[in-house]
Amino acid sequence: MQLGRIMGLVVASVSVSSLLLVGCAQERNFNEVQPTPQAQQPLPAVPTPEPKADVPYVPTPDQVVARMLELANVRDDDILYDLGSGDGRIVITAAQKHGIRGTGVEINPELVQRSRANAQAAGVADRVEFVQQDLFQTDLSDATVVTLYLLPEINLKLRPKLLQELKPGTRIVSHDFDMGAWQPERVERVQGSTRQHTIYYWVVPENIPTNLS
């Protein structure tokens, strides 16, 4: 009998100790400070890529610039737009030698800055402006003269815009490249220092031919 009683007391003691240990463990877990999740860091901003030019920058020789402006018969009341204006030489020369106002449209921001500096140095910054813009998004409706030195495929793509936006009588002069089925009124050759250059001249008609519309 005594042995049974002793064994019962031992079992009871073990059970109570187990409960105490469990209780302590539960209290420790309850009071334990949980780690604070780290705030999610924002992703770095992805820079917007600069628009790329469809035409490589190749400057028009000065003698070709001079003949382009002569062929267009520019006057001091003209408004000239040079599409793909590069370093600004056509617009600046037109303002210097013919007294006109002009706008150069160029997609390369470095060339736009260079053009503005060149205009300032030439003393015609009050008569010309240079904008960083896609030429296909440029409003040309107030132009009376448009000059180009692009590529054949760009000229063809641009042709409908020129015919739709420009007023009848507006003169267009292109260095080296024509406009497909739109036959020029004049074609001239100019000898440069390294090669011969071709200049094409058009006048926007009152009625656009059906093959060009």
Residue pairs with C-beta under 8 A, 6 or more apart in sequence:
50 109
51 107
51 134
52 107
53 84
53 107
53 108
54 150
54 151
54 154
55 84
55 149
55 150
55 151
55 154
57 86
57 108
57 111
58 86
58 149
59 86
59 87
59 89
60 68
60 86
60 89
60 90
60 149
60 175
61 192
61 193
61 197
62 89
62 93
63 190
63 192
64 175
64 190
64 192
64 197
64 199
65 89
65 90
65 93
66 93
66 97
67 188
67 190
67 199
68 90
68 147
68 173
68 175
68 199
69 90
69 93
69 94
69 97
69 98
69 147
69 173
71 173
71 186
71 188
71 199
71 201
72 145
72 147
72 171
72 173
72 201
73 171
74 80
74 94
74 98
74 100
74 145
75 98
75 100
76 98
76 99
76 100
77 100
77 144
78 94
78 98
78 100
78 101
78 144
78 145
79 100
79 101
79 102
79 103
79 142
79 143
79 144
79 145
80 90
80 91
80 94
80 100
80 101
80 102
80 103
80 143
80 144
80 145
80 146
80 147
81 102
81 103
81 104
81 105
81 138
81 140
81 143
81 145
81 146
81 147
82 88
82 90
82 91
82 102
82 103
82 104
82 105
82 146
82 147
82 148
83 105
83 135
83 138
83 146
83 147
83 148
83 150
83 158
84 105
84 106
84 107
84 135
84 148
84 149
84 150
85 91
85 104
85 105
85 106
85 111
85 115
85 130
86 104
86 106
86 111
86 115
86 149
87 111
87 114
87 115
87 118
88 104
88 106
88 111
88 114
88 115
88 116
88 118
88 119
88 128
88 130
89 118
90 102
90 104
90 147
91 102
91 103
91 104
91 115
91 119
91 128
91 130
92 115
92 118
92 119
92 122
92 124
92 128
94 100
94 102
94 145
95 101
95 102
95 119
95 122
95 124
95 127
95 128
96 122
96 123
96 124
99 127
100 127
100 145
101 127
101 128
102 127
102 128
102 129
103 128
103 129
103 130
103 131
104 112
104 115
104 128
104 129
104 130
104 131
105 130
105 131
105 133
105 135
105 138
106 112
106 115
106 130
106 131
106 132
106 133
107 132
107 133
107 134
107 135
108 132
109 132
112 130
112 131
112 132
115 130
116 125
116 130
119 125
119 128
119 130
131 138
135 158
136 157
136 158
136 161
139 165
140 146
140 161
140 162
140 165
140 166
141 165
141 166
141 167
143 166
143 170
144 167
144 169
144 170
144 171
145 170
145 171
145 172
145 173
146 162
146 166
146 170
146 171
146 172
146 173
147 172
147 173
147 174
147 175
148 155
148 158
148 172
148 173
148 174
148 175
148 177
149 174
149 175
149 176
149 177
150 158
150 174
150 177
151 177
152 177
152 178
152 180
155 174
155 177
155 178
155 179
155 180
156 179
156 180
158 179
159 179
159 180
159 182
159 212
160 212
160 213
162 172
162 204
163 182
163 204
163 208
163 212
163 213
166 172
166 204
167 204
168 204
168 205
168 206
169 203
169 204
170 203
170 204
171 201
171 202
171 203
171 204
172 201
172 202
172 203
172 204
173 199
173 200
173 201
173 202
174 199
174 200
174 202
175 197
175 198
175 199
176 197
176 198
177 200
178 184
178 200
179 200
179 202
181 211
181 212
182 202
182 212
184 200
184 201
184 202
185 201
185 202
185 203
186 200
186 201
187 198
187 199
187 200
187 201
188 198
188 199
188 201
189 196
189 197
189 198
189 199
190 196
190 197
190 198
190 199
191 197
